[in-house]
């Protein structure tokens, strides 16, 4: 008598198949949902009962037992409403069960029986294809993102009524086609609008070419935010698998614009400094945080020392591993968090330390306290550190426009293609220089003896850690790649070392 409808749940950014097994027992009428359901799944019973009655069917006057298997996976969210409703109607023989075969169901039901948008439709559909399902049925609002997956029929429905008519063979649901991707426009902000700032622009280009992290220090109004906002426009265009990675995370976060298929732009996230720890790295309910939403793009943290110390310390893991591990009762989950960090900071509390014309009003002790908010281990992980000076009024009005983003991006793409060819030849699993780890760093950089001497003497002079050593070598590798050089030579290393601020200028 029992019947199984296929569905799934999310673990991190992955879909996991779940069998929704439904049985009717001759006992007092009630609904029991077992198999590690969370609060939202337990509340499903009331939504399903109401939706079934609104659709003109009878809710069985028996004990309805819903068993979600396997039992050791925590089931979260509201996507089980639809498979539970479809299963109850089929097991009570009010609706044909024939079309359950090969179909996966996902969808939240309103009390009136309308299908509501769920989180994670893209990873759930990818999972359905892997499991060999023929089709998925889900809320119409989710159909565009799910249709990105080829090799499986994606059918959107707007109500339980429509799904029932389809199960009965009285109506066909039109398969949703993948939306044509909007033209790849990069970013509408162009570096041509930035005049002067040669050094900061160079740092931005290196950061983009190798996927490195960047800190800009300078007075308010000197253009740090303007520069950072132009970073996505000089990053290489998205590869399909990167676009899929990003869309998957945004799908799980429930942030995809309606009707959006694949995300075609690199994300630029700029959270305010008052953000909470859960907002930054993600929460126990497994909503991706800003570090994950910025995956394959840019995470811009303006006024870095104003962020809570706790939030900044939580960033150390993702900066090292390009992923964040969240712990919850049912175990740990890893979410991708491979954004390039671009941070900006004032040099002191008033902001004018080192300014050519305005005096700094801060007491030395206040400056020290301000700088102490950023820990050494965090700064160690920021590869490129640069002072940004205010541009004089004259060069703002009369100076030539800056080089356009398209020209910078062409160099970045060339440098990236040098990297990917080398990494492929060496058999190293990394996408760019910033992702190099362990002994692969030295192998890929292939530094000349002179480059190593420059590096050693800088380490000694600035008193840097072993972690900084590896990071400077990676930056030098990127500088050599921008030049098309096969090995890291002395001048590449000198330039890489110049992006580590000496004591006194360091935050
Ligand atoms: Zn000051």
Boltz pocket constraint, residues with backbone or C-beta under 6 A from the ligand:
constraints:
  - pocket:
      binder: B
      contacts: [[A, 348], [A, 349], [A, 350], [A, 351], [A, 352], [A, 353], [A, 359], [A, 360], [A, 361], [A, 362]]
      max_distance: 6.0
